[in-house]
Amino acid sequence: MPFETATSTKASAIRPGALARIDIGGARIAVANVDGVFYAFDDACTHEQCSLAEGDLEGAKVICACHGAEFDVRTGDVLAPPATEPLRVYPVRVADDILHIEV
């Protein structure tokens, strides 16, 4: 898969411990900054399709604001219900403060 460039959002705009939503390649992608490392995953919670970028980030865990489902942003694995299906994750690289996400 080719890397798509998220030119509308600079990596430096997503501070450590923060989440952002990016529309790229026709997909809604959430990006998490975990101690300076960026992780990209589907923005829609697999339980009720709520935006995960509007949730909370605790370390490498994103918590859905709607019903509290928890996911590991590094792997997409479900950590707590009500979600049962994992998230799709996408490789990320940063070059010259620009996010490149393979979607």
C-alpha positions as a Python dict, from the first residue, in 0.01 Angstrom:
ca = {
    (1, 'M'): (0, 0, 0),
    (2, 'P'): (129, 350, -71),
    (3, 'F'): (175, 607, 201),
    (4, 'E'): (-71, 897, 189),
    (5, 'T'): (47, 1234, 314),
    (6, 'A'): (-157, 1419, 575),
    (7, 'T'): (-57, 1768, 468),
    (8, 'S'): (-335, 1939, 663),
    (9, 'T'): (-196, 1825, 1000),
    (10, 'K'): (165, 1867, 1106),
    (11, 'A'): (306, 1609, 1344),
    (12, 'S'): (411, 1887, 1581),
    (13, 'A'): (44, 1995, 1610),
    (14, 'I'): (-42, 1668, 1789),
    (15, 'R'): (121, 1699, 2129),
    (16, 'P'): (222, 1393, 2335),
    (17, 'G'): (-85, 1239, 2497),
    (18, 'A'): (-320, 1388, 2236),
    (19, 'L'): (-549, 1252, 1965),
    (20, 'A'): (-641, 1402, 1628),
    (21, 'R'): (-872, 1307, 1345),
    (22, 'I'): (-746, 1319, 988),
    (23, 'D'): (-943, 1253, 670),
    (24, 'I'): (-699, 1086, 432),
    (25, 'G'): (-741, 866, 129),
    (26, 'G'): (-1119, 871, 179),
    (27, 'A'): (-1088, 731, 531),
    (28, 'R'): (-1142, 885, 876),
    (29, 'I'): (-821, 813, 1064),
    (30, 'A'): (-742, 886, 1429),
    (31, 'V'): (-381, 963, 1518),
    (32, 'A'): (-241, 927, 1869),
    (33, 'N'): (87, 1070, 1993),
    (34, 'V'): (219, 833, 2260),
    (35, 'D'): (536, 984, 2405),
    (36, 'G'): (644, 1118, 2065),
    (37, 'V'): (554, 804, 1868),
    (38, 'F'): (257, 834, 1631),
    (39, 'Y'): (-3, 562, 1584),
    (40, 'A'): (-287, 572, 1329),
    (41, 'F'): (-608, 369, 1344),
    (42, 'D'): (-970, 380, 1229),
    (43, 'D'): (-1145, 673, 1394),
    (44, 'A'): (-1476, 486, 1429),
    (45, 'C'): (-1520, 270, 1739),
    (46, 'T'): (-1612, -84, 1637),
    (47, 'H'): (-1896, -87, 1891),
    (48, 'E'): (-2114, 209, 1786),
    (49, 'Q'): (-1905, 400, 1529),
    (50, 'C'): (-1832, 695, 1762),
    (51, 'S'): (-1523, 904, 1690),
    (52, 'L'): (-1227, 775, 1889),
    (53, 'A'): (-1040, 1102, 1832),
    (54, 'E'): (-1303, 1256, 2061),
    (55, 'G'): (-1220, 1004, 2333),
    (56, 'D'): (-940, 994, 2589),
    (57, 'L'): (-583, 870, 2549),
    (58, 'E'): (-421, 708, 2853),
    (59, 'G'): (-74, 592, 2760),
    (60, 'A'): (-127, 364, 2459),
    (61, 'K'): (-497, 309, 2537),
    (62, 'V'): (-778, 505, 2367),
    (63, 'I'): (-1112, 515, 2548),
    (64, 'C'): (-1427, 575, 2345),
    (65, 'A'): (-1627, 872, 2474),
    (66, 'C'): (-1962, 709, 2391),
    (67, 'H'): (-1960, 383, 2587),
    (68, 'G'): (-1610, 340, 2730),
    (69, 'A'): (-1474, 73, 2496),
    (70, 'E'): (-1094, 60, 2519),
    (71, 'F'): (-838, -20, 2248),
    (72, 'D'): (-459, -46, 2226),
    (73, 'V'): (-359, 220, 1971),
    (74, 'R'): (-43, 25, 1879),
    (75, 'T'): (-219, -297, 1779),
    (76, 'G'): (-590, -215, 1758),
    (77, 'D'): (-667, -488, 2012),
    (78, 'V'): (-980, -451, 2227),
    (79, 'L'): (-883, -398, 2590),
    (80, 'A'): (-1232, -352, 2740),
    (81, 'P'): (-1591, -399, 2620),
    (82, 'P'): (-1847, -321, 2498),
    (83, 'A'): (-1646, -341, 2172),
    (84, 'T'): (-1551, -692, 2064),
    (85, 'E'): (-1389, -626, 1725),
    (86, 'P'): (-1036, -481, 1700),
    (87, 'L'): (-950, -158, 1520),
    (88, 'R'): (-764, -148, 1191),
    (89, 'V'): (-424, 15, 1241),
    (90, 'Y'): (-207, 190, 982),
    (91, 'P'): (172, 232, 962),
    (92, 'V'): (288, 590, 1021),
    (93, 'R'): (612, 768, 947),
    (94, 'V'): (704, 1131, 997),
    (95, 'A'): (932, 1327, 764),
    (96, 'D'): (988, 1702, 790),
    (97, 'D'): (700, 1733, 1041),
    (98, 'I'): (456, 1576, 792),
    (99, 'L'): (257, 1263, 878),
    (100, 'H'): (268, 986, 618),
    (101, 'I'): (7, 717, 681),
    (102, 'E'): (-26, 395, 485),
    (103, 'V'): (-396, 353, 411),
}
